[in-house]
């Protein structure tokens, strides 16, 4: 979710390198909220000022394995709907191969970003993580698969994509971003 000033000066780009991207948007005035139990709206009062917290889960469908998506309009709508004129906005990805960054949404810059990422972390470069048959490779990894996957290790391997480069892209960028909302 983003803001009037932030959106005018630096639109949010959601660099998506997974087939389905999900972003968590959080709009909060001036101070960090208490941890929410679920995505919702909360109202608090601090020093006589009403504090409104909005939590939204945005589904960001993608059409390719690498995309840069301008989220400015969606985020501006969330800020407008919340009626927030002073505050802060945070956006974070809930997926390990999706990144969030704030920058210009311009064709040549998007092309430069893709080319730079592909030079740093080219697809198919023999990454250990892409060798699905050798995973999980440690007892700790096996315990995580067992805890988080409802099925056999073979079934887990069968659904795992070969996508180390996408994980690296997301690590090189960042999982979230934010800025000020102000009139």
Long-range contacts (C-beta under 8 A, 24 or more apart in sequence): 1-25, 1-26, 1-27, 1-54, 1-56, 1-74, 1-75, 1-78, 1-79, 1-89, 1-90, 1-91, 2-71, 2-72, 2-75, 2-76, 2-79, 2-89, 2-91, 2-179, 2-181, 3-75, 3-76, 3-79, 3-84, 3-87, 3-88, 3-89, 3-179, 3-180, 3-181, 3-182, 4-76, 4-79, 4-85, 4-181, 4-182, 4-183, 5-179, 5-180, 5-181, 5-182, 6-89, 6-102, 6-179, 6-180, 6-181, 7-72, 7-75, 7-76, 10-102, 10-103, 10-104, 10-179, 11-70, 11-71, 11-72, 11-102, 11-103, 11-104, 11-105, 12-70, 12-71, 12-72, 12-75, 12-91, 12-100, 12-101, 12-102, 12-177, 13-68, 13-69, 13-70, 13-71, 13-100, 13-101, 13-102, 13-103, 13-105, 13-110, 14-60, 14-68, 14-69, 14-70, 14-71, 14-91, 14-93, 14-98, 14-99, 14-100, 14-101, 15-67, 15-68, 15-69, 15-98, 15-99, 15-100, 15-101, 15-113, 15-169, 15-173, 16-60, 16-62, 16-66, 16-67, 16-68, 16-69, 16-98, 16-99, 17-65, 17-66, 17-67, 17-97, 17-98, 17-99, 17-163, 17-166, 17-169, 17-170, 18-62, 18-65, 18-95, 18-97, 18-98, 18-163, 18-166, 19-62, 19-65, 20-59, 20-60, 20-61, 20-62, 20-95, 21-60, 21-61, 21-62, 21-69, 21-93, 21-95, 21-98, 22-57, 22-58, 22-59, 22-60, 22-93, 22-94, 22-95, 22-98, 23-57, 23-58, 23-60, 23-71, 23-91, 23-92, 23-93, 23-94, 23-98, 23-100, 24-55, 24-56, 24-57, 24-58, 24-91, 24-92, 24-93, 24-94, 25-54, 25-55, 25-56, 25-57, 25-58, 25-75, 25-78, 25-89, 25-90, 25-91, 26-53, 26-54, 26-55, 26-56, 26-89, 26-90, 26-91, 26-92, 26-178, 27-52, 27-53, 27-54, 27-56, 27-78, 27-79, 27-82, 27-84, 27-87, 27-88, 27-89, 27-90, 27-181, 28-53, 28-54, 28-87, 28-88, 28-89, 28-90, 29-53, 29-84, 29-86, 29-87, 29-88, 29-181, 30-86, 30-87, 30-88, 41-82, 52-82, 52-83, 52-84, 52-87, 54-78, 54-82, 54-84, 57-94, 65-163, 65-166, 66-114, 66-166, 66-169, 68-105, 68-110, 68-113, 68-114, 70-105, 72-105, 79-181, 84-181, 85-181, 85-182, 85-183, 86-181, 86-182, 86-183, 87-180, 87-181, 88-178, 88-179, 88-180, 88-181, 89-178, 89-179, 89-180, 89-181, 90-176, 90-177, 90-178, 91-176, 91-177, 91-178, 92-175, 92-176, 93-170, 93-175, 93-176, 96-167, 96-170, 97-163, 97-166, 97-167, 97-169, 97-170, 98-170, 98-175, 99-169, 99-170, 99-172, 99-173, 99-174, 99-175, 100-173, 100-174, 100-175, 100-176, 100-177, 101-173, 101-174, 101-177, 102-177, 102-179, 117-165, 117-169, 117-172, 118-165, 120-168, 120-172, 121-164, 121-165, 121-168, 121-169, 121-172, 122-165, 123-165, 124-162, 124-165, 125-164, 125-165, 127-164, 127-165, 128-164, 129-164, 129-167, 130-162, 130-163, 130-164, 132-157, 132-160, 132-162, 133-157, 135-160
